[in-house]
């Protein structure tokens, strides 16, 4: 599934990719101020929480 979240600050995409990799996230990119990546449905919540905890997304 493809997810799209508004990004808080400009962050290095490599750091974001490292954060979502353990959850199976892939193909991360920043498009028009939003973080977009693909992830399996069952891992979406865990990856979202990890990104939120690091204050990458709103």
C-alpha positions as CSV (number, residue, x, y, z in Angstrom):
1,X,0.0,0.0,0.0
2,X,1.2,3.5,-0.7
3,X,1.0,6.0,2.2
4,X,1.4,9.8,2.1
5,X,2.0,12.0,5.2
6,X,2.8,15.7,5.5
7,X,6.4,16.2,6.4
8,X,7.2,18.6,9.3
9,X,10.7,19.8,8.3
10,X,13.1,19.2,5.5
11,X,14.9,16.0,6.5
12,X,17.4,13.8,4.7
13,X,15.5,11.2,2.8
14,X,18.3,8.7,3.6
15,X,17.5,9.0,7.3
16,X,13.8,8.5,6.7
17,X,14.5,5.4,4.6
18,X,16.6,4.0,7.4
19,X,13.7,4.6,9.8
20,X,11.1,2.8,7.8
21,X,13.3,0.0,6.5
22,X,12.9,-2.3,9.5
23,X,9.1,-2.1,8.9
24,X,9.4,-3.1,5.3
25,X,9.0,0.4,3.9
26,X,10.4,1.1,0.5
27,X,10.5,3.6,-2.3
28,X,10.4,6.6,0.0
29,X,10.4,10.1,-1.6
30,X,9.4,13.6,-0.8
31,X,6.7,14.9,-3.2
32,X,5.3,18.5,-2.8
33,X,6.1,18.6,1.0
34,X,4.7,15.1,1.6
35,X,6.5,11.9,2.5
36,X,5.4,9.1,0.2
37,X,6.4,5.4,0.5
38,X,5.1,1.9,0.1
39,X,4.6,-0.5,3.0
40,X,2.6,-3.6,3.8
41,X,-0.7,-2.9,5.6
42,X,0.2,-4.8,8.8
43,X,3.3,-2.6,9.3
44,X,1.8,0.8,8.5
45,X,0.9,1.7,12.1
46,X,4.4,0.8,13.5
47,X,6.2,2.8,10.8
48,X,3.9,5.8,11.3
49,X,4.6,5.8,15.0
50,X,8.3,5.6,14.4
51,X,8.3,8.5,12.0
52,X,6.0,10.5,14.4
53,X,8.3,9.8,17.4
54,X,11.3,11.2,15.5
55,X,9.2,14.2,14.5
56,X,9.6,13.7,10.8
57,X,5.9,13.8,10.0
58,X,2.9,15.7,11.4
